[in-house]
Amino acid sequence: MARFAVILTVLFVAFTIFSFIDCIRTPEPRVRALPKILWAVLIVIITPFGGILWFALGKDRSGRSPVGATRGGGSKAPDDDPEFLRQLGADKQRDARIRELEARLAELDDDQNNSTEK
């Protein structure tokens, strides 16, 4: 019987740690019912029921992303990201400018070589 109690205690502690870490890492828009900090306190204080309540009531488990998650920060496809497209345009302009300057330098170098050979 004592062995069962030890195993049960270890399982409760492991579940509590797992629940606490899950609560802390969950984005704020996916937390329901209470603020995230209160969920963390409940998970620790009323082990293991706090973790059970967290997974049953506190965390939004719907498959959809939270409202506004893609605005201002979510991952986007490169062709949907205006900053990425702007960067591509700047890269093309910079490459064209470098090619132009290299061509000018080559002309100047040729002119100097021709004038020193005479």
C-alpha contacts under 8 A as a table, 3 or more apart, distances in Angstrom:
res1	aa1	res2	aa2	distance
1	M	4	F	5.14
1	M	5	A	6.44
2	A	5	A	5.06
2	A	6	V	6.31
3	R	6	V	5.14
3	R	7	I	6.23
4	F	7	I	5.13
4	F	8	L	6.02
5	A	8	L	5.04
5	A	9	T	6.03
6	V	9	T	5.08
6	V	10	V	6.20
7	I	10	V	5.15
7	I	11	L	6.19
8	L	11	L	5.07
8	L	12	F	6.15
9	T	12	F	5.07
9	T	13	V	6.18
10	V	13	V	5.16
10	V	14	A	6.09
11	L	14	A	5.08
11	L	15	F	6.00
12	F	15	F	5.11
12	F	16	T	6.01
12	F	47	T	6.88
12	F	48	P	5.80
13	V	16	T	5.03
13	V	17	I	6.17
13	V	47	T	7.83
13	V	48	P	7.95
14	A	17	I	5.18
14	A	18	F	6.11
15	F	18	F	5.03
15	F	19	S	5.99
15	F	48	P	7.05
15	F	51	G	7.16
16	T	19	S	5.09
16	T	20	F	5.99
16	T	43	I	6.50
16	T	44	V	6.65
16	T	47	T	6.30
16	T	48	P	6.15
16	T	50	G	7.95
16	T	51	G	6.05
17	I	20	F	5.11
17	I	21	I	6.15
18	F	21	I	5.32
18	F	22	D	6.10
19	S	22	D	5.06
19	S	23	C	6.07
19	S	43	I	6.94
19	S	51	G	5.21
19	S	54	W	7.36
19	S	55	F	7.84
20	F	23	C	5.09
20	F	24	I	6.24
20	F	40	A	5.82
20	F	43	I	6.26
20	F	44	V	7.23
20	F	51	G	7.41
21	I	24	I	5.12
21	I	25	R	6.11
22	D	25	R	5.23
22	D	26	T	6.04
23	C	26	T	5.33
23	C	36	K	6.92
23	C	39	W	7.14
23	C	40	A	6.33
23	C	54	W	7.64
23	C	59	K	7.92
24	I	36	K	7.31
24	I	40	A	7.12
26	T	30	R	6.72
26	T	31	V	7.21
26	T	59	K	7.92
27	P	30	R	5.69
27	P	31	V	7.09
28	E	31	V	5.43
28	E	36	K	6.92
29	P	32	R	7.97
29	P	66	P	6.11
29	P	67	V	7.69
30	R	59	K	6.00
30	R	60	D	5.01
30	R	61	R	7.93
30	R	66	P	6.45
31	V	34	L	7.29
31	V	35	P	7.12
31	V	36	K	6.47
31	V	58	G	5.64
31	V	59	K	4.95
31	V	60	D	6.02
32	R	35	P	7.55
32	R	57	L	6.88
32	R	58	G	4.72
32	R	59	K	5.80
32	R	60	D	6.33
33	A	57	L	7.15
33	A	58	G	5.97
34	L	38	L	6.37
34	L	39	W	6.54
34	L	58	G	7.08
35	P	38	L	5.49
35	P	39	W	6.55
36	K	39	W	5.08
36	K	40	A	6.32
37	I	40	A	5.08
37	I	41	V	6.35
38	L	41	V	5.07
38	L	42	L	6.11
39	W	42	L	5.07
39	W	43	I	6.08
39	W	50	G	7.63
39	W	54	W	6.73
39	W	58	G	7.29
40	A	43	I	5.17
40	A	44	V	6.44
41	V	44	V	5.28
41	V	45	I	6.05
42	L	45	I	5.12
42	L	46	I	5.81
42	L	50	G	5.16
42	L	51	G	7.94
43	I	46	I	5.90
43	I	47	T	6.05
43	I	48	P	7.15
43	I	49	F	7.24
43	I	50	G	3.88
43	I	51	G	5.04
43	I	54	W	7.23
44	V	47	T	5.88
44	V	50	G	6.91
45	I	50	G	7.27
46	I	49	F	5.65
46	I	50	G	5.14
47	T	50	G	5.55
47	T	51	G	6.83
48	P	51	G	5.51
48	P	52	I	6.47
49	F	52	I	4.92
49	F	53	L	5.99
50	G	53	L	5.10
50	G	54	W	6.03
51	G	54	W	4.88
51	G	55	F	6.30
52	I	55	F	5.37
52	I	56	A	6.05
53	L	56	A	4.96
53	L	57	L	5.51
53	L	58	G	6.67
54	W	57	L	5.52
54	W	58	G	4.44
54	W	59	K	6.18
55	F	58	G	5.99
55	F	59	K	5.73
56	A	59	K	7.12
57	L	60	D	7.78
62	S	65	S	7.88
65	S	69	A	6.56
66	P	69	A	5.54
68	G	71	R	5.16
69	A	72	G	7.72
69	A	73	G	7.02
69	A	74	G	5.79
70	T	73	G	5.91
70	T	74	G	4.12
70	T	75	S	6.81
70	T	76	K	7.68
71	R	74	G	6.33
76	K	80	D	6.20
76	K	81	D	6.14
77	A	80	D	5.30
77	A	81	D	6.49
78	P	81	D	5.25
78	P	84	F	6.23
78	P	85	L	7.46
79	D	82	P	7.60
79	D	84	F	7.56
79	D	85	L	6.82
81	D	84	F	5.38
81	D	85	L	6.46
82	P	85	L	5.05
82	P	86	R	6.06
83	E	86	R	5.05
83	E	87	Q	6.17
84	F	87	Q	5.05
84	F	88	L	6.34
85	L	88	L	5.05
85	L	89	G	6.43
86	R	89	G	5.16
86	R	90	A	6.28
87	Q	90	A	5.03
87	Q	91	D	6.11
88	L	91	D	5.06
88	L	92	K	6.29
89	G	92	K	5.17
89	G	93	Q	6.28
90	A	93	Q	5.11
90	A	94	R	6.07
91	D	94	R	5.08
91	D	95	D	6.08
92	K	95	D	5.13
92	K	96	A	6.19
93	Q	96	A	5.15
93	Q	97	R	6.17
94	R	97	R	5.08
94	R	98	I	6.17
95	D	98	I	5.10
95	D	99	R	6.25
96	A	99	R	5.16
96	A	100	E	6.22
97	R	100	E	5.06
97	R	101	L	6.20
98	I	101	L	5.13
98	I	102	E	6.09
99	R	102	E	5.10
99	R	103	A	6.17
100	E	103	A	5.16
100	E	104	R	6.35
101	L	104	R	5.06
101	L	105	L	6.15
102	E	105	L	5.06
102	E	106	A	6.10
103	A	106	A	5.06
103	A	107	E	6.26
104	R	107	E	5.06
104	R	108	L	6.18
105	L	108	L	5.04
105	L	109	D	5.98
106	A	109	D	5.01
106	A	110	D	6.11
107	E	110	D	5.06
107	E	111	D	6.10
108	L	111	D	4.97
108	L	112	Q	6.14
109	D	112	Q	5.16
109	D	113	N	6.14
110	D	113	N	5.08
110	D	114	N	6.08
111	D	114	N	5.15
111	D	115	S	6.14
112	Q	115	S	5.15
112	Q	116	T	6.16
113	N	116	T	5.34
113	N	117	E	6.21
114	N	117	E	5.29
114	N	118	K	6.79
115	S	118	K	5.69
